[in-house]
Amino acid sequence: MRVHKTRFTADDLFNLSAPGKRLELVKGEIFEMAPAGGRHGSVAMTVEILLGTHVRAYSLGRVFAAETGFILRRSPDTVRAPDAAFVAAGRLPDGELPTGFLELSPDLVVDVVSPNDRPKDVEEKVEDWLRAGTRLVWVIDPETRSATVYRSLDEVEQISEQEQLDGGEVAPGFSCTLAELFK
């Protein structure tokens, strides 16, 4: 649902006071995202725990929680917030992380499909991530207990719940069965 017609910047979005609302900025337009349900939240948190534990154990970088904003494009600005994200250590800003949005594309993005997500909107998000430089996108669908793995717009793989979700070269050594996310 579009909130405003005026063009906004990433700074405008960051400074916007909208308690309890999940917002993204797409080509200068602010969109409100519906709150996620219980199943969505549980799957997203399980991914964060499993991936985060692995990333910390091997000092691979940082895992970011849902609603962390990443600036993917400027003029007009696009700020997306995945359900989970991983950024490799060598790509993180030096020193402390900024208070505001990160101006980079994560190496790995996890998007958990909500019941109210339209397929076209999910596809647009995937395209935004990949065009901005994200190397791996996992779209996890709790309803079908499956995932779509994108390494590029042309390299797409469907994963069933009995198969392994693998970090490959992006998150080396990370692997879990998709079924683990639905427990």
Backbone as JSON, one array per atom type, in Angstrom:
{
  "sequence": "MRVHKTRFTADDLFNLSAPGKRLELVKGEIFEMAPAGGRHGSVAMTVEILLGTHVRAYSLGRVFAAETGFILRRSPDTVRAPDAAFVAAGRLPDGELPTGFLELSPDLVVDVVSPNDRPKDVEEKVEDWLRAGTRLVWVIDPETRSATVYRSLDEVEQISEQEQLDGGEVAPGFSCTLAELFK",
  "N": [[0.84, -1.18, 0.0], [0.7, 2.13, -0.93], [1.95, 4.98, 0.72], [2.51, 7.73, 0.46], [2.63, 10.28, -2.16], [4.68, 11.99, -2.77], [8.17, 12.35, -3.55], [10.61, 10.75, -1.63], [13.62, 10.59, 0.36], [16.25, 8.36, 1.48], [17.16, 9.38, 3.91], [14.92, 10.87, 4.71], [13.1, 8.78, 5.14], [14.39, 7.42, 7.24], [14.25, 9.3, 9.28], [11.57, 9.56, 9.65], [8.77, 9.46, 11.72], [7.03, 6.76, 12.59], [5.6, 4.95, 14.47], [5.34, 1.47, 15.12], [4.94, 0.77, 12.49], [5.93, -0.9, 9.51], [8.06, 0.09, 7.09], [9.1, 0.63, 3.69], [11.21, 2.06, 1.18], [10.79, 2.7, -2.13], [12.12, 3.57, -5.05], [11.87, 6.26, -4.31], [9.31, 6.36, -3.24], [7.25, 5.78, -0.42], [6.29, 2.8, 1.11], [3.98, 0.97, 2.99], [4.31, -1.93, 4.91], [2.47, -4.8, 5.7], [2.08, -6.08, 9.04], [3.91, -9.0, 10.0], [2.8, -12.42, 10.35], [2.46, -15.07, 12.88], [3.62, -17.6, 12.02], [5.31, -16.74, 9.95], [7.04, -15.04, 11.42], [8.26, -16.89, 13.15], [9.64, -18.61, 11.36], [11.39, -16.75, 10.16], [12.89, -15.94, 12.42], [14.09, -18.38, 13.14], [15.77, -18.83, 10.93], [17.46, -16.61, 11.28], [18.65, -17.28, 13.76], [19.96, -19.8, 13.22], [21.63, -19.16, 10.98], [22.94, -16.91, 12.02], [24.3, -17.99, 14.25], [26.12, -19.7, 12.98], [27.58, -17.86, 11.38], [28.75, -16.21, 13.36], [30.29, -18.12, 14.77], [32.28, -18.74, 12.96], [33.36, -16.32, 12.32], [32.48, -14.87, 10.02], [31.25, -12.53, 9.26], [28.47, -10.37, 9.57], [25.12, -10.94, 10.7], [21.98, -9.61, 10.05], [18.97, -8.53, 11.56], [15.4, -8.73, 10.89], [13.84, -5.93, 9.37], [16.06, -4.29, 9.23], [17.35, -1.67, 7.46], [18.55, -1.33, 4.15], [20.25, 0.62, 1.88], [19.73, 0.56, -1.43], [19.76, 1.93, -3.8], [20.24, 5.2, -5.18], [18.73, 8.38, -5.86], [16.24, 8.11, -7.75], [15.84, 7.19, -4.3], [16.08, 3.88, -2.93], [15.2, 1.84, -0.32], [15.37, -1.16, 1.17], [14.16, -3.75, 3.37], [14.99, -6.72, 4.48], [13.88, -9.99, 5.72], [15.94, -11.3, 6.97], [19.47, -10.87, 6.83], [22.8, -11.24, 5.56], [26.06, -9.98, 5.75], [29.26, -10.13, 4.48], [32.38, -10.15, 6.27], [34.55, -8.6, 5.15], [33.21, -6.66, 3.71], [31.89, -4.98, 5.36], [31.36, -1.73, 6.86], [34.18, 0.14, 8.08], [35.07, 0.34, 11.55], [32.54, 1.28, 13.96], [29.19, 0.19, 13.27], [26.89, 2.1, 11.28], [24.34, 4.26, 12.68], [22.15, 4.76, 11.14], [20.64, 3.6, 8.05], [22.25, 0.94, 6.24], [24.47, 1.49, 3.62], [24.7, -0.42, 1.39], [24.5, -3.52, -0.39], [23.38, -6.54, 0.93], [25.23, -9.66, 1.16], [23.81, -12.0, 1.3], [20.36, -12.47, 1.28], [17.34, -13.02, 3.01], [14.04, -13.71, 2.44], [10.99, -14.18, 3.79], [8.0, -15.45, 2.8], [4.9, -13.91, 3.26], [1.4, -14.48, 4.06], [-0.08, -12.42, 2.87], [1.55, -11.42, 0.89], [2.05, -10.44, -2.43], [2.84, -12.26, -5.36], [4.08, -10.77, -7.45], [5.15, -8.56, -6.07], [7.04, -9.82, -4.44], [8.78, -10.81, -6.4], [9.69, -8.37, -7.46], [11.15, -7.38, -5.28], [13.18, -9.32, -5.1], [14.45, -8.89, -7.57], [15.35, -6.23, -7.13], [17.22, -6.67, -5.04], [19.12, -8.41, -6.28], [19.95, -6.89, -8.53], [21.21, -4.85, -7.19], [23.45, -6.06, -6.25], [23.42, -8.19, -4.46], [24.39, -11.47, -3.73], [23.13, -13.87, -3.21], [19.85, -14.94, -2.78], [17.33, -16.07, -0.71], [14.11, -17.11, -0.93], [11.71, -17.98, 1.12], [8.97, -20.03, 1.55], [6.59, -20.56, 3.8], [4.0, -21.61, 3.55], [3.97, -23.43, 1.36], [6.05, -24.9, 2.15], [8.6, -24.71, 0.99], [11.42, -23.4, -0.87], [12.81, -20.81, -2.88], [15.78, -20.38, -4.49], [17.91, -17.86, -5.42], [20.62, -17.14, -7.38], [21.23, -15.48, -9.31], [19.31, -13.57, -11.68], [18.94, -15.36, -13.66], [19.83, -17.79, -12.69], [18.18, -19.91, -10.92], [16.78, -21.87, -8.36], [14.61, -24.38, -7.15], [13.78, -25.53, -3.93], [12.86, -28.25, -1.95], [11.26, -29.19, 1.17], [12.73, -31.31, 2.22], [15.25, -30.99, 1.26], [18.57, -29.46, 1.24], [19.3, -26.2, 2.39], [21.69, -24.08, 1.39], [24.62, -22.2, 2.05], [26.66, -21.93, 0.25], [29.32, -20.39, -1.57], [28.9, -17.92, -0.57], [28.08, -17.84, 2.16], [30.08, -19.62, 3.57], [30.1, -23.05, 4.48], [27.66, -23.04, 5.77], [24.67, -24.8, 6.2], [21.46, -26.27, 6.19], [18.59, -28.38, 6.58], [15.67, -27.52, 4.83], [13.37, -28.15, 6.18], [14.05, -27.83, 8.85], [13.56, -25.18, 9.39], [10.88, -24.95, 9.69], [10.06, -26.08, 12.04]],
  "CA": [[0.0, 0.0, 0.0], [1.48, 3.35, -1.02], [1.59, 5.91, 1.79], [2.61, 9.12, -0.01], [2.97, 10.44, -3.58], [5.88, 12.82, -2.86], [9.43, 11.6, -3.54], [11.33, 10.8, -0.37], [14.99, 10.07, 0.35], [16.56, 7.43, 2.56], [17.21, 10.17, 5.15], [13.53, 11.16, 5.08], [12.53, 7.55, 5.7], [15.03, 7.13, 8.53], [13.8, 10.29, 10.26], [10.11, 9.53, 9.73], [8.22, 8.85, 12.93], [5.87, 5.94, 12.24], [5.65, 3.84, 15.43], [4.6, 0.26, 14.85], [4.75, 0.53, 11.06], [7.08, -1.38, 8.74], [8.07, 0.88, 5.86], [10.21, 0.53, 2.75], [11.25, 3.15, 0.21], [11.06, 2.13, -3.44], [12.21, 4.63, -6.06], [11.41, 7.51, -3.73], [7.95, 6.26, -2.7], [7.16, 5.02, 0.83], [5.27, 1.75, 1.13], [3.76, 0.34, 4.29], [4.23, -3.38, 4.85], [1.61, -5.35, 6.75], [2.84, -6.84, 10.04], [4.02, -10.43, 9.72], [2.09, -13.31, 11.26], [3.24, -15.94, 13.75], [4.44, -18.57, 11.28], [6.34, -15.95, 9.28], [8.0, -14.6, 12.42], [9.0, -18.05, 13.65], [10.58, -19.05, 10.32], [12.43, -15.72, 10.03], [13.76, -16.0, 13.59], [14.88, -19.6, 13.07], [16.84, -18.55, 9.97], [18.41, -15.69, 11.93], [19.4, -18.02, 14.8], [20.86, -20.78, 12.61], [22.63, -18.47, 10.18], [23.72, -16.06, 12.91], [25.2, -18.84, 15.05], [27.19, -20.15, 12.09], [28.39, -16.71, 10.99], [29.56, -15.81, 14.53], [31.24, -19.19, 15.1], [33.39, -18.74, 11.99], [33.74, -14.92, 12.08], [32.28, -14.63, 8.59], [30.68, -11.2, 9.03], [27.34, -10.06, 10.46], [23.74, -11.23, 10.29], [21.1, -8.52, 10.45], [17.58, -8.93, 11.82], [14.34, -8.14, 10.08], [13.62, -4.49, 9.44], [17.28, -3.51, 9.02], [17.25, -1.04, 6.15], [19.71, -1.29, 3.27], [20.06, 1.54, 0.75], [20.13, -0.17, -2.63], [19.85, 2.82, -4.94], [20.06, 6.62, -4.9], [18.19, 9.3, -6.88], [15.5, 8.11, -6.5], [16.33, 6.24, -3.31], [15.37, 2.65, -2.59], [15.64, 1.22, 0.93], [14.65, -2.41, 1.4], [14.41, -4.36, 4.68], [14.68, -8.15, 4.37], [13.58, -10.68, 6.97], [17.27, -11.55, 7.53], [20.52, -10.57, 5.85], [24.19, -11.51, 5.94], [27.09, -9.2, 5.05], [30.58, -10.69, 4.74], [33.24, -9.29, 7.08], [35.33, -7.66, 4.35], [32.35, -5.66, 3.08], [31.29, -4.13, 6.39], [32.05, -0.46, 7.06], [35.18, 0.15, 9.14], [34.61, 0.91, 12.82], [31.18, 0.95, 14.38], [28.15, 0.26, 12.25], [26.14, 3.36, 11.35], [23.04, 4.26, 13.33], [21.16, 4.75, 10.08], [20.61, 2.48, 7.12], [23.52, 0.56, 5.64], [24.47, 1.82, 2.2], [25.29, -1.54, 0.67], [23.61, -4.64, -0.59], [23.89, -7.71, 1.64], [25.69, -10.79, 0.35], [22.71, -12.97, 1.35], [19.09, -11.91, 1.75], [16.29, -14.0, 3.26], [12.69, -13.15, 2.41], [9.99, -15.18, 4.14], [6.74, -15.04, 2.18], [3.74, -13.77, 4.14], [0.16, -14.81, 3.36], [-0.6, -11.28, 2.1], [2.52, -11.02, -0.14], [1.7, -10.73, -3.81], [4.01, -12.79, -6.07], [4.75, -9.7, -8.2], [5.93, -7.77, -5.12], [8.19, -10.64, -4.04], [9.68, -10.8, -7.56], [10.32, -7.04, -7.54], [12.16, -7.31, -4.22], [14.31, -10.17, -5.52], [15.15, -8.15, -8.63], [16.07, -5.11, -6.51], [18.4, -7.19, -4.32], [20.12, -8.94, -7.22], [20.5, -5.78, -9.33], [22.05, -4.04, -6.3], [24.69, -6.78, -5.98], [23.27, -9.33, -3.55], [24.87, -12.66, -4.44], [22.29, -15.03, -2.93], [18.56, -14.6, -2.17], [16.47, -17.2, -0.37], [12.71, -16.78, -0.72], [11.19, -19.14, 1.85], [7.51, -20.0, 1.58], [6.08, -21.47, 4.82], [2.76, -22.25, 3.11], [4.29, -24.58, 0.5], [7.21, -25.55, 2.77], [9.61, -24.76, -0.06], [12.2, -22.17, -1.02], [13.39, -20.52, -4.18], [17.13, -19.86, -4.29], [18.35, -17.05, -6.56], [22.03, -16.74, -7.43], [21.1, -14.39, -10.28], [17.96, -13.63, -12.26], [18.91, -16.52, -14.56], [20.17, -19.01, -11.96], [17.14, -20.04, -9.91], [16.6, -23.28, -7.98], [13.54, -24.69, -6.19], [14.21, -26.44, -2.87], [11.76, -28.8, -1.17], [11.6, -29.16, 2.6], [13.7, -32.36, 2.56], [16.55, -30.63, 0.69], [19.45, -28.57, 2.0], [19.48, -24.79, 2.09], [23.14, -24.04, 1.48], [25.21, -20.88, 1.9], [27.62, -21.94, -0.86], [30.5, -19.53, -1.42], [28.48, -16.66, 0.06], [28.16, -18.1, 3.61], [30.74, -20.92, 3.52], [29.88, -24.01, 5.54], [26.3, -23.03, 6.31], [23.71, -25.69, 5.56], [20.42, -26.87, 7.03], [17.45, -28.81, 5.77], [14.61, -26.52, 4.85], [12.41, -28.59, 7.19], [14.46, -27.3, 10.16], [13.02, -23.83, 9.55], [9.44, -25.01, 9.92], [9.8, -26.79, 13.31]],
  "C": [[0.89, 1.24, 0.0], [0.99, 4.32, 0.05], [1.54, 7.34, 1.29], [2.93, 9.14, -1.5], [4.25, 11.24, -3.76], [7.12, 11.93, -2.86], [10.15, 11.84, -2.21], [12.74, 10.25, -0.57], [15.13, 9.07, 1.49], [16.61, 8.16, 3.9], [15.8, 10.52, 5.63], [12.89, 9.94, 5.74], [13.09, 7.27, 7.08], [14.5, 8.06, 9.63], [12.29, 10.35, 10.43], [9.67, 8.84, 11.01], [6.94, 8.11, 12.55], [5.86, 4.72, 13.16], [4.77, 2.66, 15.02], [4.38, -0.05, 13.38], [6.06, 0.05, 10.44], [7.02, -0.67, 7.39], [9.28, 0.55, 5.0], [10.08, 1.7, 1.78], [11.64, 2.54, -1.13], [10.98, 3.25, -4.47], [11.58, 5.92, -5.56], [10.01, 7.49, -3.14], [7.96, 5.36, -1.46], [5.99, 4.05, 0.75], [5.19, 1.16, 2.52], [3.6, -1.15, 4.08], [3.33, -3.85, 5.98], [2.45, -6.11, 7.77], [2.82, -8.33, 9.68], [3.24, -11.24, 10.75], [3.04, -14.21, 12.04], [4.14, -16.91, 13.02], [5.6, -17.87, 10.59], [7.44, -15.57, 10.27], [8.86, -15.73, 12.95], [10.03, -18.53, 12.63], [11.72, -18.05, 10.19], [13.41, -15.78, 11.21], [14.63, -17.25, 13.57], [16.03, -19.44, 12.08], [17.9, -17.67, 10.61], [19.27, -16.42, 12.96], [20.41, -18.96, 14.16], [21.98, -20.11, 11.83], [23.54, -17.62, 11.07], [24.71, -16.84, 13.75], [26.39, -19.29, 14.21], [28.14, -19.0, 11.75], [29.29, -16.25, 12.14], [30.63, -16.84, 14.85], [32.47, -19.15, 14.19], [33.83, -17.33, 11.6], [33.62, -14.54, 10.6], [31.79, -13.22, 8.28], [29.59, -10.95, 10.04], [26.03, -10.49, 9.84], [22.87, -10.12, 10.87], [19.66, -9.01, 10.53], [16.62, -8.24, 10.85], [14.24, -6.65, 10.37], [14.89, -3.66, 9.41], [17.23, -2.97, 7.61], [18.58, -1.01, 5.42], [19.39, -0.37, 2.1], [20.61, 0.84, -0.49], [20.36, 0.74, -3.83], [19.63, 4.25, -4.45], [19.47, 7.32, -6.11], [17.39, 8.6, -7.97], [15.96, 6.97, -5.59], [15.42, 5.02, -3.17], [16.01, 2.08, -1.35], [14.75, 0.0, 1.15], [15.06, -2.97, 2.76], [14.02, -5.83, 4.61], [14.33, -8.74, 5.73], [14.86, -11.08, 7.69], [18.27, -11.25, 6.43], [21.88, -10.89, 6.44], [25.09, -10.62, 5.09], [28.44, -9.76, 5.47], [31.48, -9.66, 5.42], [33.98, -8.24, 6.26], [34.52, -6.56, 3.7], [31.7, -4.71, 4.08], [32.05, -2.82, 6.51], [33.08, -0.59, 8.19], [34.6, 0.8, 10.39], [33.21, 0.44, 13.17], [30.21, 1.03, 13.21], [27.38, 1.56, 12.39], [24.82, 3.18, 12.1], [21.94, 4.14, 12.29], [21.25, 3.51, 9.21], [22.02, 2.19, 6.6], [23.45, 0.84, 4.14], [25.27, 0.76, 1.45], [24.24, -2.61, 0.5], [24.18, -5.84, 0.14], [24.39, -8.78, 0.66], [24.58, -11.83, 0.23], [21.49, -12.3, 1.94], [18.1, -13.06, 1.92], [14.96, -13.26, 3.28], [11.72, -14.29, 2.69], [8.64, -14.66, 3.62], [5.63, -15.02, 3.22], [2.48, -14.1, 3.36], [-0.36, -13.66, 2.49], [0.39, -10.77, 1.05], [2.0, -11.39, -1.52], [2.95, -11.22, -4.53], [4.79, -11.71, -6.82], [5.62, -8.86, -7.27], [7.18, -8.52, -4.67], [9.22, -10.64, -5.17], [10.41, -9.46, -7.68], [11.4, -6.88, -6.48], [13.4, -8.11, -4.61], [15.13, -9.46, -6.59], [15.95, -6.99, -8.06], [17.34, -5.59, -5.82], [19.49, -7.61, -5.3], [20.75, -7.83, -8.06], [21.43, -4.9, -8.5], [23.35, -4.76, -5.92], [24.6, -7.91, -4.99], [23.59, -10.6, -4.34], [23.98, -13.88, -4.25], [21.01, -14.54, -2.24], [17.8, -15.89, -1.94], [15.07, -16.68, -0.14], [12.07, -18.04, -0.14], [9.67, -19.0, 1.98], [6.99, -21.02, 2.6], [4.83, -22.23, 4.39], [3.03, -23.51, 2.29], [5.47, -25.39, 1.05], [8.31, -25.78, 1.73], [10.37, -23.44, -0.07], [12.63, -22.04, -2.47], [14.72, -19.83, -3.9], [17.56, -19.15, -5.57], [19.83, -16.74, -6.39], [22.2, -15.59, -8.44], [19.67, -14.48, -10.81], [17.81, -14.84, -13.19], [19.19, -17.84, -13.86], [19.27, -19.14, -10.74], [16.92, -21.52, -9.64], [15.47, -23.4, -6.96], [14.05, -25.73, -5.22], [12.97, -26.93, -2.12], [12.2, -28.91, 0.29], [12.57, -30.26, 3.01], [15.11, -32.01, 2.09], [17.29, -29.62, 1.56], [19.39, -27.14, 1.46], [20.95, -24.54, 2.38], [23.66, -22.63, 1.23], [26.22, -20.78, 0.78], [28.85, -21.11, -0.57], [30.17, -18.24, -0.68], [28.58, -16.76, 1.58], [28.76, -19.5, 3.77], [30.46, -21.79, 4.75], [28.48, -24.03, 6.11], [25.42, -23.96, 5.49], [22.7, -26.16, 6.6], [19.33, -27.39, 6.11], [16.39, -27.71, 5.88], [13.59, -26.85, 5.92], [12.75, -28.04, 8.57], [13.83, -25.92, 10.43], [11.55, -23.82, 9.92], [9.08, -25.7, 11.24], [9.26, -25.84, 14.34]]
}
